Amino acid sequence: MSIRETAEKLNISTHTLKNWLKRENHGLEEFSFDREKHRLTKMANKKNSSEQILSKEMLSCKSNIDALSLLLENLNQLKLDTPHTLFIFSLLFLKKKGFLTERNQIVKKNNSLCFFENSFPRKHRVLEQAVEEYYQTLSPFPEENAWPAILNNSSILSDILLKEADLPGLVYQALRLEGNKIRQGAYYTPAKVIRQMLQSYKNLPSGGVFLDPCCGSGMFLCTFATLTNHPEDVYGMDSDPLAVYLARINLYIRFPSISGLSHIREADSLSSSSWNLREPSVIATNPPWGAHYSQSKKKDLRMQYEPIRSGESFSLFISKSIKEIPEGCKASFLLPESILYVKAHEDIRRKILNEAPPVKIVFHGPIFQGVYTSVIQMEIVKGGKQRKTEIRFNSNEGKTLIKEKQSLKRYDYNKFCCFNIHCSNRDREILDQIYRGQSSLPEKGSQWILGTVTGDNNYFLRETPEKGTIPILSGKELHPFYADPPRLYIRTDAGTWQQTRGAKDYGPDKIIYSFIGCKPSFVIDRKGLITLNSANCLIPPENQSLEALTAWYNSDLFRFLWQKQFHSLKLLKNHLESLPVPQWDDLQKQELLSLVKKGEKRQDIKPEINRIVYDFFQISPKDRTYVSTENRF
C-alpha cells in the first residue's frame, strides 16, 4: 500500500504516518500494520476503538441496563459477526413480541429459510418477506442447528426490555464497535429527543411525505407515524442494510396492518439523483456527523457538492435536503453544536441563511453516551422570508428553560456567519457597546506559534530533568499574568518531534496563552520558553504593547465577548484575529504596564484591570455585574 492508503486504513493523517516512519528510521516496506493498529487502539484514537459501549441515553428506563447486559452477553456467546447476531436477535425479539409461533423446527427449502415451518401467520406476510429478504443477504451460518437453543431460551430477553422504545436499535448500537460508529458517524437518537423534534408535525395532512434520508433503526419514522397515524406516509433510506432491516421491523410491530415496507429501503441518499418528494413534505433526521469516507467517495462528493468545501457529512445532508424539499416545506436536523460556530462550517451556514433560513434552533446539550459534544436541533424552511428565528434552551427532561427570538441579519453580519445563539439579545447590547468603543482588529504582522506536538509523550517527556532535556511549559502551569515553573522536560536527543518550530522562534518577549477551556490565561514570557501543545504563543508587532494586550485578554469583558461570539472550549487563532483590541492612549498603556508587572509577581490585579477595561468601553455598573455573573461559568 502507498503512504496515503496506509494512513487511510489506520484512520490517521499522512503527516502523522510520515513522522512515525522518520522516528523509527525505516521505510514503508518495513512498516508493521498490525503493530501500529494495536498501538492506535491503546491511544486516544477513537476511530480505531474496539470497545462495545451501551447507549444508555437510548434506554427508556435506566434500570433496564442489567437486563440489556444479560441479553448482549448471551448474544456475544454466539461468536457470530454483527449481521448474523442481529438476525438471531430479530427472531428472538419477534417471537417474544408474538409475531412468531412456538414451533422449534427450522427448515430450508430451495435455499430459503422457513422460520419454524409456517411460523408466520398469514396476516404477517409483509413481515415475513422483510425477514426473508434480509436473510438472503447473509452468508451461510456456521451451525444452523444451534439456533433453537437460544431462540427457545426466553429468559435471556426480559419482558421489561420489550417496553423499550427501540430495543432493536439499542442492541445494534451495543453490538457495533465504537470505532465503527465514529467512522460512520452513526449514533442513534434517544426517543424523547425525537418526540420533541416532531411534535409540531403531528398535524401534517394525510398523503404528504415524511422522509428520513438516513433513517437508522427507524425511530423518526415510527414516531411520526404514531403521531399522525399515517404509517403509509413515512419514507426512509439508509446505506446500512442492517439499519434498514431494523427500521422495517420497528415500523411493522407498531403498524402490523401496513400493506408493505418497501418505502424503507437501502440507498445512498447523498448519491441518489432525486428523492422524489411532493407537497406537503417534511424531512427530519439525525444525519451522520464526521463520517469517514474513502478517497474515491470524497472525490465524488466534492464534485457533486462543490460549494460545501468542508466535506462534512452533516453539511452534505443539509445541502441535499435543501435541494430536494419543495419550496415552503420544512426540514429538521439533529446536529452537533459546532455547526453554529466553527469556521469550517461557514459554507453551510451561508447556504442555510440564503436558501432555507432557520425558523427554530433548540439547544439540547450533550445527549450521546461517550460523546461530549452538545447537540442542537435546527428547523429550516425552504425559501422562508422570516427575519427572526426562535431560540430555545431545553433541560435534559425536555423542558424549555430559555426562549427568545433572534435576528437572522445579525448572524449574517457575524464573523464567519456564526449562529451565536448563546448570545442573548441582552448580551448583544453589551457587545454592541464594545464594538462602538475605540477599538480595532489586531494589527497585521503578528506571529503565531503552535505548541509542540511530540507524537509520543511517553517517549519524549520526563517529569524530572535529565541529560538531553529542556523545560517545556504546558497550559496547566498558566494563570492570568503569571506561570508556575515548568513541570515537564522534553528530550532533545531522541529524534524528531511531530510538530514544532525552531528554538529561535520561541525567543523571549512573547505572549503564551492556554487555549483549552472557557477560561484562557495569558502570560508574558520573558525567558524564551518552549510550549507543549496545550499552550500557544503570540508575538505581536513591535509597536503593540505586550502588557496592554495581556491585560485586555485576561479581562472579564474580553472573555465575555469571546464566549458570546464563538461559545468555544478552544480559543483559536481566528478568534483572536477577529475580536477587537482597545486603542489605549499612552497614559492608559503606562498604567497597564505597571499593573501587569505586579501581576507577574502574583499580585491580585484582576479587579483593577477589569475596572480600567469597563471604564474604557463605558460599561454601566448594572452590565458590569451581569458580565461578572456570566463569567462564573
C-alpha positions in Angstrom: 0.0 0.0 0.0 1.0 3.6 -0.5 1.5 6.0 2.3 -1.9 7.6 1.6 -3.6 4.2 1.6 -1.9 3.0 4.7 -2.8 6.2 6.6 -6.4 6.0 5.4 -6.7 2.4 6.6 -5.2 3.4 10.0 -7.5 6.5 10.2 -4.6 8.8 10.7 -3.1 11.7 8.6 -0.3 11.1 6.1 1.7 13.7 8.1 1.5 11.5 11.2 2.4 8.4 9.4 5.5 10.1 7.8 6.6 11.2 11.3 6.3 7.7 12.6 8.4 6.4 9.8 11.0 9.1 10.3 11.2 8.5 14.0 11.5 4.7 13.6 14.1 5.3 10.8 12.7 2.8 8.3 10.6 2.8 5.2 7.0 1.8 4.5 8.1 -1.7 3.4 9.3 -2.4 7.0 6.1 -0.9 8.5 4.0 -3.3 10.6 0.3 -2.5 10.0 -0.9 -4.9 12.7 1.5 -3.5 15.3 0.5 0.1 14.7 -3.2 -0.8 14.5 -2.8 -2.3 18.0 -0.9 0.7 19.2 -3.7 3.0 18.0 -6.4 1.1 19.9 -4.4 1.8 23.1 -4.1 5.5 22.2 -6.7 8.3 22.2 -7.7 7.4 18.6 -11.4 6.7 18.9 -11.8 5.9 15.2 -9.9 2.6 15.9 -11.6 1.8 19.2 -12.7 -1.9 19.5 -14.9 -1.2 22.5 -18.6 -2.0 22.7 -20.5 0.7 24.6 -24.1 0.5 25.7 -26.0 3.5 24.5 -27.5 4.3 27.9 -29.1 7.5 26.6 -31.4 5.4 24.4 -32.8 3.5 27.4 -36.4 4.5 28.3 -35.7 3.1 31.8 -32.1 3.3 33.2 -32.8 0.3 35.5 -33.0 -1.9 32.4 -29.3 -1.8 31.9 -28.7 -5.2 33.7 -31.3 -6.9 31.6 -29.8 -5.5 28.4 -26.3 -6.5 29.5 -27.5 -10.1 30.1 -29.1 -10.2 26.6 -25.9 -8.9 25.0 -23.8 -11.3 26.9 -25.8 -14.2 25.5 -25.7 -12.8 22.0 -21.9 -12.4 22.1 -21.6 -16.0 23.2 -22.8 -17.0 19.7 -19.4 -15.7 18.4 -21.0 -14.6 15.2 -20.5 -11.3 13.3 -22.9 -8.5 13.8 -25.2 -9.1 10.8 -25.7 -12.8 11.8 -26.1 -12.0 15.5 -28.6 -9.3 14.8 -30.6 -11.7 12.7 -30.7 -14.2 15.6 -31.8 -11.4 17.9 -34.6 -10.3 15.5 -36.1 -13.8 15.5 -35.9 -13.9 19.3 -37.4 -10.4 19.5 -40.3 -11.2 17.1 -41.0 -14.4 18.8 -41.2 -12.7 22.2 -43.5 -10.0 20.7 -45.9 -12.7 19.5 -45.2 -12.5 15.7 -43.7 -16.0 15.6 -45.2 -19.2 16.9 -43.6 -21.6 19.3 -42.5 -24.2 16.7 -39.0 -25.4 17.2 -38.0 -26.6 13.7 -36.0 -24.6 11.3 -36.4 -25.8 7.7 -34.7 -24.7 4.5 -36.4 -25.1 1.2 -34.8 -24.0 -2.1 -32.2 -22.0 -0.3 -34.9 -20.1 1.5 -35.3 -20.2 5.3 -38.7 -21.2 6.7 -38.5 -20.0 10.2 -40.3 -22.6 12.3 -42.3 -24.1 9.4 -45.5 -22.0 9.0 -44.4 -19.9 12.0 -45.5 -16.6 10.5 -49.3 -16.3 10.5 -50.6 -15.4 7.0 -51.6 -11.9 8.2 -47.9 -11.2 8.9 -46.8 -12.0 5.3 -45.3 -8.4 4.9 -43.1 -9.0 8.0 -42.1 -12.5 6.8 -41.0 -11.0 3.4 -38.8 -8.4 5.2 -37.1 -11.0 7.4 -36.7 -13.4 4.4 -35.2 -10.6 2.3 -32.6 -9.7 4.9 -31.7 -13.4 5.5 -30.9 -13.8 1.8 -28.2 -11.1 2.1 -26.3 -13.2 4.8 -23.6 -15.7 4.2 -24.4 -19.3 5.4 -24.5 -19.7 9.2 -21.7 -21.9 10.6 -24.1 -24.0 12.8 -27.7 -23.5 11.9 -28.8 -26.4 14.2 -27.6 -24.4 17.2 -30.2 -21.6 16.7 -33.1 -23.2 18.5 -31.2 -23.3 21.8 -31.1 -19.5 22.1 -34.4 -19.0 20.4 -36.1 -21.2 23.0 -34.4 -19.5 25.9 -37.0 -16.8 26.5 -35.3 -15.8 29.8 -32.4 -14.0 28.1 -34.8 -11.4 26.7 -36.6 -10.0 29.7 -40.2 -8.8 29.4 -39.2 -5.4 30.7 -36.9 -4.8 27.7 -39.9 -5.1 25.4 -41.1 -1.8 26.8 -38.1 -0.1 25.4 -38.9 2.3 22.5 -36.1 1.0 20.3 -34.8 -2.3 21.6 -33.5 -3.4 18.1 -31.6 -0.1 17.7 -30.2 -0.5 21.3 -28.9 -3.9 20.6 -27.4 -2.9 17.3 -25.6 0.1 18.7 -24.3 -2.1 21.6 -23.0 -4.8 19.2 -21.2 -2.3 17.0 -17.6 -1.4 17.8 -17.2 2.2 19.0 -14.6 2.9 16.3 -17.0 1.8 13.6 -19.8 4.1 14.9 -17.4 7.0 15.0 -16.1 6.4 11.4 -19.7 6.2 10.1 -21.0 9.0 12.3 -23.8 6.7 13.3 -25.3 7.4 16.7 -29.0 6.7 17.1 -31.2 9.3 18.7 -33.0 8.9 22.1 -36.8 8.6 21.7 -37.6 11.6 23.9 -35.5 13.9 21.7 -37.2 12.6 18.6 -40.7 13.2 20.2 -39.7 16.8 21.0 -38.5 17.4 17.4 -41.6 16.0 15.7 -44.4 17.4 17.9 -45.0 20.3 15.6 -45.5 18.0 12.6 -48.4 15.9 14.0 -51.0 17.9 12.0 -49.4 17.2 8.6 -52.3 16.1 6.4 -52.5 12.6 5.1 -51.0 12.0 1.7 -47.9 14.0 2.3 -44.3 12.7 2.6 -42.3 12.3 5.8 -38.7 11.4 4.9 -35.7 10.4 7.0 -32.8 10.1 4.4 -30.5 8.4 7.0 -33.1 6.6 9.0 -31.0 4.2 11.1 -33.4 1.9 13.1 -36.4 4.0 12.0 -37.4 5.8 15.2 -38.0 9.1 13.4 -40.3 7.2 11.0 -42.1 5.3 13.8 -42.6 8.4 15.9 -44.1 10.4 13.1 -46.3 7.5 12.1 -47.5 7.2 15.7 -48.2 11.0 16.0 -50.2 11.2 12.8 -51.4 7.5 12.5 -50.3 7.6 8.8 -47.6 4.9 8.5 -48.0 4.8 4.8 -46.7 8.4 4.5 -43.2 7.7 6.0 -40.2 7.0 3.8 -36.7 6.1 4.9 -33.3 5.5 3.3 -30.1 4.3 4.8 -26.9 2.9 3.3 -26.7 0.3 6.1 -28.8 -2.8 5.2 -28.9 -3.8 8.9 -30.4 -0.5 9.9 -33.0 -0.8 7.1 -33.9 -4.3 8.4 -34.4 -3.0 11.9 -36.4 0.1 10.7 -38.8 -2.2 8.9 -39.3 -4.4 11.9 -39.8 -1.3 14.2 -42.4 0.1 11.9 -44.2 -3.2 11.4 -44.6 -4.1 15.0 -46.3 -0.8 15.6 -48.5 -1.0 12.5 -49.0 -4.7 11.6 -51.7 -3.8 9.1 -49.4 -1.8 6.9 -49.5 -3.0 3.3 -45.8 -3.0 2.6 -42.3 -1.9 3.8 -40.6 -1.2 0.5 -40.7 2.5 1.2 -37.9 1.9 3.7 -35.0 1.0 1.6 -31.3 0.6 1.4 -29.9 3.5 -0.6 -27.1 6.1 -0.5 -29.3 9.1 -0.2 -26.4 11.5 -0.9 -25.7 9.9 -4.3 -29.4 9.4 -5.2 -30.3 11.6 -8.2 -33.7 12.6 -6.7 -35.7 11.9 -3.5 -38.9 12.4 -5.5 -40.6 14.5 -2.8 -44.0 16.0 -3.2 -46.0 18.7 -1.3 -46.6 18.7 1.6 -43.2 17.2 2.6 -41.2 17.1 5.8 -37.6 15.9 6.3 -36.4 15.1 9.8 -33.2 13.3 10.6 -30.1 12.8 12.6 -27.5 12.8 9.8 -24.1 11.2 10.2 -21.5 13.5 11.9 -17.9 13.4 10.8 -18.4 10.3 8.7 -15.2 8.8 7.3 -15.3 8.5 3.5 -12.8 6.8 1.2 -10.7 8.9 -1.1 -12.7 8.0 -4.1 -16.0 8.7 -2.3 -14.6 12.1 -1.1 -13.8 12.9 -4.7 -17.3 12.1 -6.0 -18.9 14.1 -3.2 -16.7 17.1 -3.8 -17.8 17.1 -7.5 -21.5 16.7 -6.5 -21.5 19.2 -3.6 -18.8 21.7 -4.8 -20.0 24.6 -2.6 -19.5 22.5 0.6 -15.8 22.8 0.9 -15.6 21.2 4.3 -16.8 17.8 3.0 -18.5 17.4 6.4 -21.2 14.6 6.2 -23.9 16.5 8.1 -23.4 19.6 5.8 -23.8 17.4 2.7 -27.1 16.0 4.0 -28.4 19.5 4.8 -27.4 20.7 1.3 -29.1 17.7 -0.3 -32.2 18.2 1.7 -32.4 21.9 0.8 -32.2 20.9 -2.9 -34.8 18.2 -2.7 -37.5 19.6 -0.4 -40.3 21.6 -2.1 -40.5 25.3 -1.7 -42.2 26.3 1.6 -41.6 22.9 3.2 -39.6 22.3 6.4 -36.7 20.1 7.3 -35.4 19.4 10.9 -31.9 18.2 11.8 -30.2 17.0 14.9 -26.7 18.4 14.7 -23.5 19.0 16.7 -23.3 22.4 18.2 -20.1 23.0 16.1 -22.3 23.8 13.0 -23.2 27.1 14.7 -19.7 28.4 15.3 -16.8 26.5 13.6 -15.2 28.4 10.8 -15.1 25.3 8.5 -18.9 25.2 8.5 -19.4 28.8 7.3 -20.3 27.4 3.9 -23.3 25.5 5.0 -24.4 28.3 7.4 -24.5 30.8 4.5 -26.4 28.3 2.3 -29.0 27.9 5.1 -29.4 31.7 5.6 -29.7 32.3 1.8 -31.9 29.4 0.8 -33.7 27.9 3.8 -33.4 30.1 6.9 -34.0 28.6 10.3 -37.3 29.1 12.0 -36.2 27.4 15.2 -32.9 26.3 16.9 -33.1 24.3 20.1 -30.1 23.6 22.3 -30.2 20.2 24.0 -26.7 19.9 25.5 -24.8 16.5 25.4 -27.2 13.6 24.8 -25.0 10.7 23.5 -23.0 8.2 25.6 -19.3 8.8 25.3 -19.8 11.9 23.0 -19.2 15.2 24.9 -20.4 17.4 22.1 -23.5 19.4 22.8 -26.4 18.8 20.4 -28.8 21.2 18.7 -32.0 20.9 16.6 -32.3 23.1 13.6 -35.6 23.5 11.8 -35.4 25.3 8.4 -37.9 26.3 5.8 -37.0 26.4 2.1 -37.5 29.9 0.7 -38.5 31.2 4.1 -38.9 35.0 4.4 -38.9 35.3 8.2 -36.5 37.8 9.7 -36.1 36.2 13.1 -35.6 32.7 14.4 -36.9 31.2 17.7 -34.1 30.1 20.1 -34.8 27.6 22.9 -32.6 26.1 25.5 -34.0 22.8 26.8 -33.3 20.9 30.0 -32.4 17.2 30.0 -36.1 16.5 30.6 -37.1 18.5 27.5 -38.4 21.5 29.5 -37.8 24.8 27.8 -35.7 27.0 30.1 -35.0 30.0 27.9 -36.9 31.1 24.8 -36.4 34.2 22.7 -36.4 35.5 19.1 -33.1 36.5 17.5 -32.5 38.4 14.3 -31.2 36.4 11.3 -29.5 39.5 10.0 -27.2 39.6 13.0 -25.9 36.1 12.1 -25.2 37.2 8.6 -23.1 40.1 9.9 -21.1 37.9 12.3 -17.6 36.9 11.6 -17.7 33.5 9.7 -21.5 33.9 9.7 -21.7 32.3 13.2 -25.1 31.5 14.5 -24.2 32.6 18.0 -27.4 31.6 19.7 -25.7 31.7 23.2 -25.5 35.5 22.8 -28.9 36.7 24.1 -30.4 39.9 23.0 -29.2 41.5 26.2 -25.7 40.1 25.6 -25.8 41.6 22.1 -26.4 45.1 23.5 -23.2 44.8 25.6 -21.3 43.5 22.6 -22.5 46.4 20.5 -21.2 48.8 23.2 -17.8 47.2 22.9 -17.8 47.5 19.1 -18.8 51.1 19.3 -15.8 51.8 21.5 -12.3 53.0 20.4 -11.1 49.6 19.3 -9.8 47.9 16.1 -8.9 44.5 14.9 -5.4 43.2 15.9 -2.7 44.7 13.7 -1.4 42.5 10.9 2.1 41.1 11.2 1.7 39.1 14.4 3.5 35.7 14.6 1.6 32.7 15.9 3.4 29.7 17.2 1.6 26.5 18.0 2.7 24.4 20.9 4.9 21.4 20.3 3.3 18.0 19.4 5.7 15.2 20.3 3.8 12.4 18.6 4.6 10.2 21.7 4.6 11.9 25.0 5.6 8.8 26.9 8.8 8.6 24.8 9.7 12.3 24.7 8.5 13.8 28.1 10.0 13.5 31.5 8.8 14.7 34.9 12.4 15.4 36.2 15.3 17.0 34.4 17.7 14.6 32.7 20.7 15.0 30.4 19.5 16.0 26.9 16.2 17.5 28.2 15.0 21.1 28.4 12.0 22.5 30.3 8.7 22.8 28.4 5.7 24.8 29.5 2.1 23.4 29.3 -1.3 25.1 29.7 -1.6 23.7 33.2 1.1 26.0 34.5 -0.5 29.2 33.2 -2.5 31.6 35.3 -3.7 35.2 34.4 -0.4 37.2 34.2 2.0 34.6 35.7 3.1 31.0 35.2 4.2 28.3 37.6 7.6 26.7 36.9 7.5 24.1 34.1 6.7 20.6 35.5 7.8 18.7 32.4 11.0 18.3 30.4 11.3 17.3 26.8 14.1 15.2 25.2 16.0 16.9 22.5 18.3 14.0 21.8 15.7 11.4 20.8 14.7 12.2 17.3 12.2 14.5 15.6 9.1 15.8 17.3 5.9 15.6 15.2 5.1 19.3 15.1 7.3 22.1 16.4 9.1 25.4 15.4 12.7 26.1 15.7 14.0 27.0 19.2 14.9 30.5 17.9 11.2 31.1 17.2 10.4 30.6 20.9 12.5 33.6 21.9 11.7 35.9 24.8 9.1 38.8 24.7 6.1 36.9 23.6 2.6 36.1 25.0 1.9 32.5 25.9 -1.7 31.5 26.4 -3.6 28.4 27.3 -6.3 27.9 24.7 -8.3 24.9 26.0 -11.2 25.6 28.3 -13.6 28.5 28.8 -11.1 30.5 30.9 -7.9 31.0 28.9 -4.9 32.6 30.7 -2.4 34.9 29.1 1.2 35.3 30.3 4.2 37.4 29.1 7.2 35.1 28.5 10.5 36.9 29.1 12.7 33.7 29.1 12.2 32.1 25.7 10.4 29.0 26.9 9.1 26.2 24.6 5.5 25.2 25.0 3.6 22.0 24.8 0.6 21.7 22.5 -1.8 22.9 25.3 -0.3 26.4 25.1 0.3 28.6 22.1 2.4 31.7 21.5 1.6 35.1 20.1 4.3 37.6 19.1 2.6 40.9 18.2 4.2 43.7 16.1 6.8 45.7 17.9 4.6 48.8 18.1 2.0 46.8 20.2 2.4 46.7 24.0 2.6 43.1 25.3 1.3 44.4 28.7 -1.7 46.2 27.2 -2.6 43.1 25.1 -2.2 40.7 28.1 -4.4 43.0 30.3 -7.2 43.0 27.7 -7.1 39.3 27.0 -7.2 38.5 30.8 -10.1 40.8 31.4 -13.7 39.6 32.2 -15.1 41.7 29.4 -12.8 40.0 26.8 -13.8 36.6 27.9 -17.5 37.6 27.8 -17.0 38.9 24.3 -15.2 35.8 23.1 -17.7 33.3 24.6 -20.7 35.2 23.3 -19.3 35.4 19.8 -17.9 31.9 19.5 -19.1 29.8 22.5 -16.0 27.6 22.3 -13.9 25.5 24.6 -10.8 26.4 22.5 -9.5 29.9 21.9 -8.4 29.7 18.3 -6.1 32.0 16.3 -9.0 33.1 14.1 -11.0 34.1 17.2 -8.2 36.4 18.4 -7.7 37.8 14.9 -11.4 38.7 14.6 -12.0 40.2 18.0 -11.3 43.9 18.7 -8.4 45.3 20.7 -8.8 48.6 22.7 -6.9 51.6 21.3 -5.3 52.7 24.6 -3.7 56.1 25.0 -0.2 56.4 26.3 -1.3 57.1 29.9 -3.5 54.0 29.9 -0.7 51.9 28.5 1.6 53.1 31.2 -0.9 52.3 33.9 -1.5 48.8 32.4 2.3 48.1 32.1 2.7 48.9 35.8 -0.2 46.7 36.8 0.9 43.7 34.6 4.3 43.8 36.2 2.7 43.5 39.6 0.6 40.6 38.2 3.7 38.8 37.1 4.7 38.8 40.8 1.4 37.1 41.6 -0.3 40.2 43.0 -4.1 40.3 42.5 -4.5 42.9 39.8 -7.7 41.5 38.2 -10.2 43.9 39.9 -8.2 46.9 38.8 -7.7 45.6 35.2 -11.4 45.0 35.0 -12.2 48.5 36.2 -9.9 50.1 33.6 -11.4 47.9 30.8 -15.0 48.6 31.8 -14.3 52.4 32.1 -12.7 52.4 28.6 -15.8 50.9 27.0 -18.2 52.8 29.2 -19.9 49.7 30.5 -22.7 50.5 33.1 -22.5 49.2 36.7 -25.5 47.0 36.1 -23.9 45.5 33.0 -20.6 45.0 34.8 -22.4 42.9 37.4 -24.1 40.9 34.7 -20.8 40.2 32.8 -19.2 39.1 36.1 -22.1 36.8 36.8 -21.9 35.3 33.3 -18.2 34.7 33.6 -18.6 32.5 36.6 -19.5 29.6 34.3 
